[in-house]
Amino acid sequence: MPSGILLLDKPRGLSSNAALQRVKHAYGAAKAGHVGSLDPLATGMLPICLDEATKVAGEILAGRKRYEFTISLGARTSTGDTEGEVVERATVPALDPAAVETVLAGFCGAQQQVPPMYSALKQGGRPLYELARQGVEVARAARTITIHVLALESLHAAALDLSVECSKGTYVRTLAEDVARALGTTGHVSRLHRAWVEPFVDAPMHPLESVLAACQAGTPPPLLPIDRGIPDWPAVTLSRACVERVRNGQPIGRADVAVDQADPAFAGAAPGTSVRLRDAADTLVGLAEIDGFGGLRPRRIFNL
């Protein structure tokens, strides 16, 4: 069975789960998971983890993301994008690049953001979007997010093309509404493209139709190795005896870890640091955490 990561270029009009299921079926995978949902409106990078790679999906999710999007000004919708009904209209003031960039600068840094009702977050076991479709609105706790970069790409009479680099948990639709409000009007997202997800900043994506056609022809696109999703973690090569202990979920004492078989970063790593465990054949065995005594405490075991 395949185990690895596919960087899918999700097409517009398809939910993340629908894209995931098509890829899972095409590869014949037993398990699959995607990293960070994209709205049907959105296109772009959707990392899909197949089989054993699902064990690192949560680690990848924690990374930064870059989006390129358009805010159509003058109308706010029920969903925050073009799929909803217009619920508010406002005049669009005359804008110049300098004024817009000043407003955008104010959004950079750590801040609190309230998730939109049209989101997959659950309350009482039900996704918020199900409640929203029934006309029910519930209180949502604000979450801390970080906007690292928010840049103006181009300015139109009633629209802004922007790019943003942000932390996990950031809702671009909410950001777009807040930006429009700060500019003295209303707005919604009319275009949304995810350019990358860390650590795949420069990695190429595969269009869905190309993936499906290649799998049908028996030549599926090669998957990225599992630990390509966590390249900054120090790697430690274990002896055969230690590999067996790890596979049984047993910790490895510091005296049993050959430091000369580890990345240089491992020697000075602090307790709590996450590391990759490999065997003599350079096969990924598991993920571990350095304990308080400098040993290794297994967290995930891979069956490769």
Protein Blocks (a to p, Z undefined) as FASTA:
>chain_A
ZZddddddddehiafklmmmmmmmmnopabdcdehiadfkbgcjddddehjlmmmmmmmm
mpccdddddddehiacfkopakbccfbdcddddddfklmmmmmmmmgccddddddfbbcb
deehiafklmmmnopacdddddddddfbdcdfbdcfkbccddddddehiafklmmmmmmm
mnopacddfbdcdfbdcfklmbccddfklmmmmmmnopacddddfklmmmmbccddddfk
lmmmmmnopacdfklpcfklccfklmmpcehiacddddfkopafbdcdddfkopacdfbd
cdZZ
